[in-house]
Amino acid sequence: MAPLPAPEPFELLETIEVMQARKIRFERNRIKLPLGVEGTFGLIRHPGASLAVPITDAGRVVLLRQYRFAVQARLLEFPAGTLEDGEDPLESMQRELGEEAGYSAAVWDSLGPMLPCPGYSDEVIHCFLARQLTPLANPPAGDEDEDLEVLEMTPAELDAALASGEEWLDGKSVTAWFRAKQRLGL
């Protein structure tokens, strides 16, 4: 998997406004782009995240149906979570897989990083394939604001749900599923 492209930094001329939220920071900056154009741009600073495509030994895909307040709907997603300060992406995902889906995995393969919204955010999501799953007898508690249901689907059922549009799968999960299918030869 190719690494992210080399940065071409912009020149920060002025920070006009900053708003800190729970996991993100919004900045409105006056900048000079590498091509020389100056302007005011909004930017969401994000600490990064990890995501896993968990596959059971029976070949079923573990997903979450999770409520997302921004779109006021329940979406199909793979387990994922925001990186804690200084946390390794794989360690973060191992923790999140237990908290959100109730599994641990013996085999982890990198599916590479992805940029979910590069037009306005610096977030990088590190994607993994998790295999040889073991259900946890006492899964650790997740975040109190997470409203989710754990589901299992066959790869064909997931593909059919995506193709029909009856289920919404967020962009990070679509990308990770595509990469996982390539890795698994599906």
Secondary structure, DSSP 8 states (H G I E B T S, - for coil): ----------EEEEEEEEEE-SS-EEEEEEEE-TTS-EEEEEEEE---EEEEEEB-TTS-EEEEEEEETTTTEEEEE--EEE--TT--HHHHHHHHIIIIISEEEEEEEEEEEE-S-TTTB---EEEEEEEEEEE-SS-----TT--EEEEEE-HHHHHHHHHHSSS-B-HHHHHHHHHHHHHHT-
